[in-house]
Structure formats: structure tokens, C-alpha cells
Amino acid sequence: MGRSNVGKSSLIRRLTGLRVRVGKRPGVTRRTRRYRLDGLEVVDLPGFGFMSGVPRGIQERIKTQLIRYLESHSKRIGVAIEVIDARSFPEIVERWERRAQIPVDVEFFHFLKDLRLDPIIAVNKIDLIYPDERDDLLDFICERMDMLPPWRQWLDVVAPVSARTGEGIAHLRRLIEKRLRKKKMEHLMRVFRKRSG
């Protein structure tokens, strides 16, 4: 999940090799898309936020549908990944903060945590950030998501990636695998308790 045009579909394509529809303009994915992958269901959710040429009412409806989907499917979600755009995140956050509002990206991260989904933040388009500026950017992102910098202490939550070049994809895959193993163990423990109790 994530804002429109942050590269959610491109990231799914890069991670899985699946043929996922992608586009250059915001709002290509307007409804939930499901893909099968070795017994797993990979879900590409519509983006929230500004979508060029899409009326505000439809944008709000998509956001509401997204919230309802996550609430109603939270027990079935093995891994929740919020994708943010490394280039635009600081500008968006500062614009919201000037209006004394919490950015939607931050609200969604906390919403995923409230649902106990142990979310991963995929900071996409990191290849477009100069290497000597990356640590400062990632510290800023962590701080805004209420995680104390330095960002490197959050390597189990934050994954700087590039869906375009493949940079950081191996780290993100490891995080996904770790979450899936943990969920499987939690499920097995519940089954065990139920049968032995």
C-alpha cells in the first residue's frame, strides 16, 4: 500500500517477477488487484492521495475502501508493506505539517501498526537520492514515523529500495521472509494451544 505513483506495482513486479500492470501517471491501480505466487496471494492496493484527473470524491472513496479492506483482512495479511517515494516524502510531510496536520502516509503507518501487522516501510526510488544524502533522508523518514534516528537501528522495518534498478530488493525480500516465518509460527502456536487446551 501507499500513496499514488510511489511505485507499488513496480515493486511487486520486481519482487515477484509477476506480470503486474504499471503506469507512469498516478492512479493506474484504482481497485485491488490480486496475484497468486506459490500458494500466497500478493495484493496490489490502490494508492491514496492526489491522482491527476481523478475527482476528489473518488480519491476519498478509494481511501475509505482501502481502510475497510485492511481492517476486514488484517487477520489474513502475512506482510504489510507501505511504499513511500524517497524523493517526494519530505515535501509532502512538510506541506501537511505547515497546515498543522498529520500526513496521511504517517497515519497509515500507525494504522498498520494498530492492526498489529508489523509493517515494513519500503522507501522506493532511493536510486534517485545522492548517496551522501541518503542517511539524512532515511533519518527524517524514521523521525516522522515516530522511530528515533539513526535509521540503521530500524533495518527490520525500513528498506531503502529501487524498483527500477533492483537496489535493496534482497534486503526487502529477507524482511518479507522473516515476517512470513513469524506469522507461520504464530499460527502454528495458536493451533497447538487450541489442540492441547
C-alpha positions in Angstrom: 0.0 0.0 0.0 1.0 3.6 -0.3 0.4 6.9 -2.0 -0.4 7.1 -5.7 2.6 6.9 -8.0 5.2 5.7 -5.4 5.9 2.5 -7.4 3.8 -0.1 -5.6 3.0 -2.1 -8.7 6.6 -1.8 -10.0 7.9 -3.0 -6.6 5.6 -6.1 -6.8 6.8 -6.8 -10.3 10.5 -6.5 -9.2 10.0 -8.6 -6.0 7.9 -11.4 -7.6 8.6 -11.4 -11.3 4.8 -11.4 -11.9 3.3 -9.5 -14.8 1.8 -6.6 -12.9 0.2 -3.6 -14.7 2.2 -0.4 -14.1 1.9 3.1 -15.3 3.7 6.4 -15.4 0.8 8.5 -14.0 -0.8 8.4 -10.6 -3.9 6.3 -10.2 -3.3 3.4 -12.6 -4.3 1.0 -9.9 -7.8 2.1 -8.8 -9.0 -1.2 -7.5 -7.5 -4.1 -5.5 -5.5 -6.5 -7.7 -4.6 -10.0 -6.5 -1.8 -12.2 -7.9 -1.1 -15.8 -7.0 2.5 -16.7 -6.1 3.4 -20.2 -4.8 0.4 -20.5 -2.6 0.5 -16.9 -1.5 -1.8 -14.1 -2.5 0.0 -10.8 -3.4 -2.3 -7.8 -3.2 -1.7 -4.6 -5.0 -3.9 -1.9 -3.4 -4.9 1.3 -5.0 -3.0 4.4 -4.0 -4.2 7.1 -1.7 -3.6 10.8 -2.1 -3.6 13.0 -5.2 -4.4 11.4 -8.5 -4.2 13.6 -11.6 -7.6 13.8 -13.4 -9.5 11.8 -10.7 -12.2 13.8 -8.8 -11.6 14.3 -5.1 -14.7 12.3 -4.2 -13.4 9.2 -5.9 -10.0 9.7 -4.3 -11.7 9.8 -0.8 -13.8 6.8 -1.7 -10.6 4.8 -2.7 -9.0 5.8 0.7 -12.1 4.6 2.6 -12.2 1.3 0.7 -8.5 0.8 1.4 -9.1 1.3 5.2 -12.0 -1.1 5.1 -10.1 -3.7 3.2 -7.2 -3.6 5.6 -9.5 -3.8 8.7 -11.5 -6.7 7.3 -8.5 -8.7 6.0 -6.0 -7.9 8.8 -6.0 -11.5 10.2 -5.1 -12.9 6.8 -2.3 -10.4 6.0 1.1 -12.0 6.4 3.1 -9.0 5.4 2.1 -5.3 5.2 4.4 -3.1 3.2 3.9 0.7 3.0 5.7 2.1 0.0 6.8 5.7 0.1 8.6 7.8 -2.6 12.1 8.8 -1.3 12.0 12.0 -3.4 8.6 13.3 -2.6 8.1 12.2 1.1 9.9 15.2 2.7 8.0 17.7 0.6 4.6 16.0 1.3 5.3 15.8 5.0 6.4 19.4 5.3 3.3 20.6 3.3 1.0 18.7 5.7 2.9 19.9 8.8 2.6 23.5 7.6 -1.2 23.0 7.8 -0.8 21.5 11.3 -2.0 18.1 10.0 -0.6 14.6 10.3 0.5 13.4 6.8 -1.7 10.5 5.5 1.5 8.4 5.0 2.3 8.7 8.7 -1.3 8.0 9.7 -1.4 4.8 7.5 1.9 3.5 9.0 0.4 3.9 12.5 -2.9 2.4 11.3 -1.0 -0.7 10.1 0.7 -0.9 13.5 -2.6 -0.5 15.3 -3.8 -3.5 13.2 -0.8 -5.4 14.6 0.6 -6.0 11.1 4.2 -5.2 11.9 4.6 -3.1 8.7 7.7 -2.6 6.6 8.4 0.8 5.1 9.8 0.4 1.5 11.5 3.7 0.7 11.3 3.4 -3.1 13.2 5.4 -5.7 16.3 5.5 -3.4 18.4 5.4 -6.6 17.3 9.0 -7.3 18.8 10.3 -4.0 22.5 11.2 -3.9 24.4 8.6 -1.8 25.7 11.3 0.6 22.1 12.5 1.3 20.5 9.1 1.9 21.2 8.7 5.6 19.8 12.2 6.4 16.7 11.4 4.3 16.2 8.0 6.0 16.7 9.6 9.4 14.0 12.2 8.5 11.6 9.4 7.4 12.1 7.4 10.6 11.7 10.5 12.8 8.4 11.4 11.1 7.2 7.8 11.5 8.0 8.1 15.3 11.1 6.0 15.2 14.1 7.6 16.7 17.1 8.1 14.3 19.5 6.8 13.3 17.6 4.9 10.7 20.0 2.0 10.7 18.7 0.8 14.0 15.4 0.1 12.2 16.8 -2.2 9.5 14.0 -4.7 10.4 11.4 -2.0 9.5 12.9 0.3 6.9 14.0 -0.9 3.5 15.6 1.6 1.0 14.9 0.2 -2.4 14.7 0.9 -6.1 12.0 -1.0 -8.0 13.7 0.3 -11.2 17.2 -0.8 -10.6 16.7 -3.6 -8.0 18.8 -1.9 -5.4 17.9 -3.0 -1.9 15.5 -5.7 -3.1 17.4 -8.6 -1.5 17.1 -6.8 1.9 13.4 -6.3 1.4 12.9 -10.0 0.5 14.7 -11.0 3.7 12.3 -8.8 5.7 9.3 -10.3 4.0 10.5 -13.9 4.5 11.2 -13.1 8.2 7.6 -11.7 8.7 6.1 -14.7 6.9 8.1 -17.2 9.1 7.0 -15.3 12.2 3.3 -15.3 11.1 3.5 -19.0 10.3 5.0 -19.7 13.8 2.3 -17.6 15.4 -0.4 -19.6 13.5 1.2 -22.9 14.5 1.3 -21.8 18.1 -2.4 -20.9 18.1 -3.2 -24.3 16.5 -1.1 -26.1 19.1 -2.7 -24.2 22.0 -6.2 -24.9 20.7 -5.5 -28.6 20.3 -3.6 -29.1 23.6 -6.0 -26.9 25.7 
